[in-house]
């Protein structure tokens, strides 16, 4: 081996040169490591929360008196949805529930004779409505008057995540007082239950407009 080759050989085996080679290899691996993990990282956007689609059934109406059940001598009548099941209650005379199996919802209906206590009955009805005030974003009211049938009342829409979405009461101011409230048998969520609320509100309005005393 000549002198020049021998010097080159010593140069390759020198500690300084080995360190430089190691540093170069380490830098290459570090770059590959960085590229690999950078390529695997993605900026993901969470999907919006979805709700089950609710399709309310078609509606037809029959007189409350024509419902096939042992309902007789009730002091009131109204247009009843054929999708509702009348459930007489035993806690008070003439109290009923209108249960909607397809929607898992109920309209609770109560009746009281007026015996010089119209103000008390009205205040009780208002208390039931505004019991949900802390959860409602708004409670608009709609007055109703049908002098020919002696039916006067108020409809309340409880907007927001309230237990009851709609309530009303009607009276002839001398003998009869009737109150109804809508409840879904599930946790209240105004967004997911909007189709149900809208459907039942339509039935409620039909009840009020067709209401009559007997």
C-alpha positions as YAML, in Angstrom:
chain: A
units: angstrom
residues:
- id: 1
  name: UNK
  ca: [0.00, 0.00, 0.00]
- id: 2
  name: UNK
  ca: [1.47, 3.33, -0.96]
- id: 3
  name: UNK
  ca: [1.61, 6.28, 1.31]
- id: 4
  name: UNK
  ca: [-1.39, 8.10, -0.24]
- id: 5
  name: UNK
  ca: [-3.70, 5.10, 0.09]
- id: 6
  name: UNK
  ca: [-2.53, 4.46, 3.60]
- id: 7
  name: UNK
  ca: [-3.38, 8.04, 4.59]
- id: 8
  name: UNK
  ca: [-6.83, 7.74, 3.02]
- id: 9
  name: UNK
  ca: [-7.41, 4.53, 4.96]
- id: 10
  name: UNK
  ca: [-6.45, 6.19, 8.21]
- id: 11
  name: UNK
  ca: [-8.76, 9.08, 7.33]
- id: 12
  name: UNK
  ca: [-11.77, 6.74, 6.94]
- id: 13
  name: UNK
  ca: [-11.05, 5.05, 10.26]
- id: 14
  name: UNK
  ca: [-10.54, 8.22, 12.20]
- id: 15
  name: UNK
  ca: [-13.02, 8.91, 15.08]
- id: 16
  name: UNK
  ca: [-13.95, 12.29, 13.66]
- id: 17
  name: UNK
  ca: [-14.97, 10.88, 10.32]
- id: 18
  name: UNK
  ca: [-17.01, 8.06, 11.96]
- id: 19
  name: UNK
  ca: [-18.91, 10.59, 14.03]
- id: 20
  name: UNK
  ca: [-19.71, 12.59, 10.94]
- id: 21
  name: UNK
  ca: [-21.04, 9.50, 9.22]
- id: 22
  name: UNK
  ca: [-23.16, 8.57, 12.26]
- id: 23
  name: UNK
  ca: [-24.56, 12.09, 12.46]
- id: 24
  name: UNK
  ca: [-25.58, 11.94, 8.83]
- id: 25
  name: UNK
  ca: [-27.36, 8.61, 9.22]
- id: 26
  name: UNK
  ca: [-29.12, 9.81, 12.36]
- id: 27
  name: UNK
  ca: [-30.33, 12.93, 10.56]
- id: 28
  name: UNK
  ca: [-31.78, 10.82, 7.76]
- id: 29
  name: UNK
  ca: [-33.67, 8.58, 10.21]
- id: 30
  name: UNK
  ca: [-34.93, 11.64, 12.12]
- id: 31
  name: UNK
  ca: [-36.29, 13.16, 8.92]
- id: 32
  name: UNK
  ca: [-38.02, 9.91, 7.97]
- id: 33
  name: UNK
  ca: [-39.54, 9.64, 11.46]
- id: 34
  name: UNK
  ca: [-40.83, 13.22, 11.28]
- id: 35
  name: UNK
  ca: [-42.29, 12.74, 7.78]
- id: 36
  name: UNK
  ca: [-44.03, 9.48, 8.79]
- id: 37
  name: UNK
  ca: [-45.82, 10.91, 11.81]
- id: 38
  name: UNK
  ca: [-46.63, 14.18, 10.08]
- id: 39
  name: UNK
  ca: [-48.26, 12.29, 7.23]
- id: 40
  name: UNK
  ca: [-50.41, 10.25, 9.68]
- id: 41
  name: UNK
  ca: [-51.78, 13.34, 11.44]
- id: 42
  name: UNK
  ca: [-55.05, 14.70, 10.04]
- id: 43
  name: UNK
  ca: [-57.20, 17.62, 11.06]
- id: 44
  name: UNK
  ca: [-60.62, 15.98, 11.51]
- id: 45
  name: UNK
  ca: [-63.92, 17.83, 11.79]
- id: 46
  name: UNK
  ca: [-66.50, 16.24, 14.11]
- id: 47
  name: UNK
  ca: [-69.76, 15.30, 12.44]
- id: 48
  name: UNK
  ca: [-72.84, 17.20, 13.58]
- id: 49
  name: UNK
  ca: [-75.14, 15.36, 15.98]
- id: 50
  name: UNK
  ca: [-78.01, 13.70, 14.12]
- id: 51
  name: UNK
  ca: [-81.52, 12.70, 15.16]
- id: 52
  name: UNK
  ca: [-83.76, 9.84, 14.20]
- id: 53
  name: UNK
  ca: [-86.22, 10.77, 11.50]
- id: 54
  name: UNK
  ca: [-89.78, 10.93, 12.82]
- id: 55
  name: UNK
  ca: [-92.61, 10.70, 10.31]
- id: 56
  name: UNK
  ca: [-95.99, 11.41, 11.93]
- id: 57
  name: UNK
  ca: [-98.92, 9.33, 10.63]
- id: 58
  name: UNK
  ca: [-101.72, 10.68, 8.47]
- id: 59
  name: UNK
  ca: [-104.59, 12.20, 10.40]
- id: 60
  name: UNK
  ca: [-108.36, 11.86, 10.29]
- id: 61
  name: UNK
  ca: [-110.87, 13.08, 12.87]
- id: 62
  name: UNK
  ca: [-114.07, 11.72, 14.37]
- id: 63
  name: UNK
  ca: [-116.40, 13.17, 17.01]
- id: 64
  name: UNK
  ca: [-115.32, 12.29, 20.53]
- id: 65
  name: UNK
  ca: [-118.78, 10.81, 21.12]
- id: 66
  name: UNK
  ca: [-118.26, 8.29, 18.33]
- id: 67
  name: UNK
  ca: [-115.16, 6.75, 19.85]
- id: 68
  name: UNK
  ca: [-115.66, 3.00, 20.39]
- id: 69
  name: UNK
  ca: [-115.26, 2.86, 24.15]
- id: 70
  name: UNK
  ca: [-117.47, 3.09, 27.23]
- id: 71
  name: UNK
  ca: [-117.47, 6.88, 27.05]
- id: 72
  name: UNK
  ca: [-120.93, 8.20, 27.82]
- id: 73
  name: UNK
  ca: [-122.41, 11.34, 29.28]
- id: 74
  name: UNK
  ca: [-119.22, 13.37, 29.10]
- id: 75
  name: UNK
  ca: [-119.99, 17.10, 29.45]
- id: 76
  name: UNK
  ca: [-117.85, 18.02, 26.45]
- id: 77
  name: UNK
  ca: [-117.02, 16.92, 22.91]
- id: 78
  name: UNK
  ca: [-114.39, 17.74, 20.28]
- id: 79
  name: UNK
  ca: [-112.81, 16.41, 17.07]
- id: 80
  name: UNK
  ca: [-110.71, 13.41, 18.06]
- id: 81
  name: UNK
  ca: [-107.73, 12.18, 16.03]
- id: 82
  name: UNK
  ca: [-108.08, 8.58, 14.87]
- id: 83
  name: UNK
  ca: [-104.42, 8.10, 15.86]
- id: 84
  name: UNK
  ca: [-105.24, 8.73, 19.52]
- id: 85
  name: UNK
  ca: [-106.36, 6.13, 22.04]
- id: 86
  name: UNK
  ca: [-108.77, 7.45, 24.67]
- id: 87
  name: UNK
  ca: [-107.77, 6.33, 28.16]
- id: 88
  name: UNK
  ca: [-110.37, 7.23, 30.82]
- id: 89
  name: UNK
  ca: [-108.82, 8.15, 34.17]
- id: 90
  name: UNK
  ca: [-110.10, 7.28, 37.62]
- id: 91
  name: UNK
  ca: [-108.62, 10.14, 39.66]
- id: 92
  name: UNK
  ca: [-111.41, 12.61, 38.73]
- id: 93
  name: UNK
  ca: [-114.72, 12.36, 36.82]
- id: 94
  name: UNK
  ca: [-114.43, 13.04, 33.08]
- id: 95
  name: UNK
  ca: [-110.63, 13.14, 33.10]
- id: 96
  name: UNK
  ca: [-108.99, 11.36, 30.14]
- id: 97
  name: UNK
  ca: [-105.65, 10.81, 28.43]
- id: 98
  name: UNK
  ca: [-105.29, 10.84, 24.66]
- id: 99
  name: UNK
  ca: [-102.40, 8.47, 23.98]
- id: 100
  name: UNK
  ca: [-100.64, 8.38, 20.60]
- id: 101
  name: UNK
  ca: [-98.89, 4.99, 20.28]
- id: 102
  name: UNK
  ca: [-97.10, 5.89, 17.05]
- id: 103
  name: UNK
  ca: [-95.55, 8.97, 18.68]
- id: 104
  name: UNK
  ca: [-95.25, 7.78, 22.28]
- id: 105
  name: UNK
  ca: [-96.95, 10.98, 23.38]
- id: 106
  name: UNK
  ca: [-99.97, 11.85, 25.50]
- id: 107
  name: UNK
  ca: [-102.40, 14.74, 25.78]
- id: 108
  name: UNK
  ca: [-103.54, 14.89, 29.42]
- id: 109
  name: UNK
  ca: [-107.06, 16.26, 29.74]
- id: 110
  name: UNK
  ca: [-108.83, 17.33, 32.91]
- id: 111
  name: UNK
  ca: [-112.28, 18.72, 33.59]
- id: 112
  name: UNK
  ca: [-113.71, 20.67, 36.51]
- id: 113
  name: UNK
  ca: [-117.20, 22.06, 37.06]
- id: 114
  name: UNK
  ca: [-117.24, 25.78, 37.73]
- id: 115
  name: UNK
  ca: [-118.75, 26.48, 41.14]
- id: 116
  name: UNK
  ca: [-117.98, 30.13, 41.82]
- id: 117
  name: UNK
  ca: [-114.29, 29.24, 41.51]
- id: 118
  name: UNK
  ca: [-113.43, 30.28, 37.95]
- id: 119
  name: UNK
  ca: [-110.56, 32.50, 39.10]
- id: 120
  name: UNK
  ca: [-109.05, 29.66, 41.12]
- id: 121
  name: UNK
  ca: [-109.32, 27.21, 38.20]
- id: 122
  name: UNK
  ca: [-107.77, 29.76, 35.84]
- id: 123
  name: UNK
  ca: [-104.90, 30.46, 38.23]
- id: 124
  name: UNK
  ca: [-104.24, 26.73, 38.61]
- id: 125
  name: UNK
  ca: [-104.09, 26.34, 34.83]
- id: 126
  name: UNK
  ca: [-101.68, 29.28, 34.53]
- id: 127
  name: UNK
  ca: [-99.52, 27.81, 37.30]
- id: 128
  name: UNK
  ca: [-99.22, 24.56, 35.35]
- id: 129
  name: UNK
  ca: [-98.13, 26.50, 32.29]
- id: 130
  name: UNK
  ca: [-95.56, 28.73, 33.95]
- id: 131
  name: UNK
  ca: [-94.15, 25.90, 36.00]
- id: 132
  name: UNK
  ca: [-92.07, 25.27, 32.87]
- id: 133
  name: UNK
  ca: [-91.06, 28.91, 32.48]
- id: 134
  name: UNK
  ca: [-87.46, 28.36, 33.62]
- id: 135
  name: UNK
  ca: [-86.94, 25.86, 30.79]
- id: 136
  name: UNK
  ca: [-88.92, 27.68, 28.07]
- id: 137
  name: UNK
  ca: [-87.28, 30.19, 25.76]
- id: 138
  name: UNK
  ca: [-90.69, 31.82, 25.20]
- id: 139
  name: UNK
  ca: [-94.37, 31.17, 25.99]
- id: 140
  name: UNK
  ca: [-96.54, 32.90, 23.39]
- id: 141
  name: UNK
  ca: [-100.30, 32.90, 24.02]
- id: 142
  name: UNK
  ca: [-103.21, 32.70, 21.58]
- id: 143
  name: UNK
  ca: [-106.70, 33.61, 22.76]
- id: 144
  name: UNK
  ca: [-109.72, 31.75, 21.41]
- id: 145
  name: UNK
  ca: [-113.36, 32.80, 21.42]
- id: 146
  name: UNK
  ca: [-116.41, 30.97, 20.05]
- id: 147
  name: UNK
  ca: [-119.41, 32.80, 21.50]
- id: 148
  name: UNK
  ca: [-121.99, 30.66, 19.67]
- id: 149
  name: UNK
  ca: [-120.68, 27.56, 21.49]
- id: 150
  name: UNK
  ca: [-119.88, 29.45, 24.72]
- id: 151
  name: UNK
  ca: [-116.25, 28.36, 24.45]
- id: 152
  name: UNK
  ca: [-113.47, 30.78, 25.48]
- id: 153
  name: UNK
  ca: [-109.88, 29.88, 26.10]
- id: 154
  name: UNK
  ca: [-106.15, 30.42, 25.74]
- id: 155
  name: UNK
  ca: [-103.54, 28.31, 23.94]
- id: 156
  name: UNK
  ca: [-99.94, 28.35, 25.21]
- id: 157
  name: UNK
  ca: [-96.91, 27.31, 23.13]
- id: 158
  name: UNK
  ca: [-93.95, 26.47, 25.34]
- id: 159
  name: UNK
  ca: [-90.88, 26.89, 23.17]
- id: 160
  name: UNK
  ca: [-87.59, 25.21, 24.07]
- id: 161
  name: UNK
  ca: [-86.72, 21.99, 25.91]
- id: 162
  name: UNK
  ca: [-89.79, 21.88, 28.12]
- id: 163
  name: UNK
  ca: [-91.59, 18.83, 29.47]
- id: 164
  name: UNK
  ca: [-94.86, 20.05, 27.94]
- id: 165
  name: UNK
  ca: [-94.76, 21.72, 24.52]
- id: 166
  name: UNK
  ca: [-98.34, 22.96, 24.31]
- id: 167
  name: UNK
  ca: [-101.21, 23.57, 26.74]
- id: 168
  name: UNK
  ca: [-104.65, 25.14, 26.64]
- id: 169
  name: UNK
  ca: [-107.74, 25.68, 28.70]
- id: 170
  name: UNK
  ca: [-111.32, 26.48, 27.67]
- id: 171
  name: UNK
  ca: [-114.37, 27.44, 29.69]
- id: 172
  name: UNK
  ca: [-117.87, 28.80, 29.32]
- id: 173
  name: UNK
  ca: [-117.10, 30.91, 32.43]
- id: 174
  name: UNK
  ca: [-120.20, 29.68, 34.31]
- id: 175
  name: UNK
  ca: [-120.37, 25.87, 34.41]
- id: 176
  name: UNK
  ca: [-117.42, 24.12, 32.71]
- id: 177
  name: UNK
  ca: [-113.62, 24.26, 32.74]
- id: 178
  name: UNK
  ca: [-111.42, 22.00, 30.60]
- id: 179
  name: UNK
  ca: [-107.60, 21.91, 30.47]
- id: 180
  name: UNK
  ca: [-105.18, 19.90, 28.29]
- id: 181
  name: UNK
  ca: [-101.39, 19.57, 28.08]
- id: 182
  name: UNK
  ca: [-99.08, 17.74, 25.67]
- id: 183
  name: UNK
  ca: [-96.31, 15.47, 26.96]
- id: 184
  name: UNK
  ca: [-93.86, 13.24, 25.10]
- id: 185
  name: UNK
  ca: [-92.85, 10.13, 27.02]
- id: 186
  name: UNK
  ca: [-89.11, 10.77, 26.60]
- id: 187
  name: UNK
  ca: [-86.51, 13.40, 27.59]
- id: 188
  name: UNK
  ca: [-87.51, 16.77, 26.09]
- id: 189
  name: UNK
  ca: [-85.47, 17.88, 23.08]
- id: 190
  name: UNK
  ca: [-87.14, 20.52, 20.97]
- id: 191
  name: UNK
  ca: [-84.92, 19.86, 17.93]
- id: 192
  name: UNK
  ca: [-85.41, 16.11, 17.66]
- id: 193
  name: UNK
  ca: [-89.08, 16.20, 18.69]
- id: 194
  name: UNK
  ca: [-90.10, 19.10, 16.44]
- id: 195
  name: UNK
  ca: [-92.15, 16.88, 14.04]
- id: 196
  name: UNK
  ca: [-94.05, 15.38, 17.00]
- id: 197
  name: UNK
  ca: [-94.66, 18.78, 18.60]
- id: 198
  name: UNK
  ca: [-95.95, 20.24, 15.33]
- id: 199
  name: UNK
  ca: [-98.22, 17.25, 14.73]
- id: 200
  name: UNK
  ca: [-99.73, 17.37, 18.23]
- id: 201
  name: UNK
  ca: [-100.13, 21.14, 18.08]
- id: 202
  name: UNK
  ca: [-102.28, 20.69, 14.96]
- id: 203
  name: UNK
  ca: [-104.47, 18.23, 16.88]
- id: 204
  name: UNK
  ca: [-104.67, 20.62, 19.83]
- id: 205
  name: UNK
  ca: [-105.84, 23.46, 17.61]
- id: 206
  name: UNK
  ca: [-108.43, 21.17, 16.03]
- id: 207
  name: UNK
  ca: [-109.63, 20.22, 19.52]
- id: 208
  name: UNK
  ca: [-110.03, 23.86, 20.54]
- id: 209
  name: UNK
  ca: [-111.77, 24.93, 17.34]
- id: 210
  name: UNK
  ca: [-114.25, 22.02, 17.50]
- id: 211
  name: UNK
  ca: [-114.81, 22.11, 21.26]
- id: 212
  name: UNK
  ca: [-118.37, 22.21, 22.55]
- id: 213
  name: UNK
  ca: [-120.20, 21.66, 25.80]
- id: 214
  name: UNK
  ca: [-123.00, 19.16, 26.24]
...
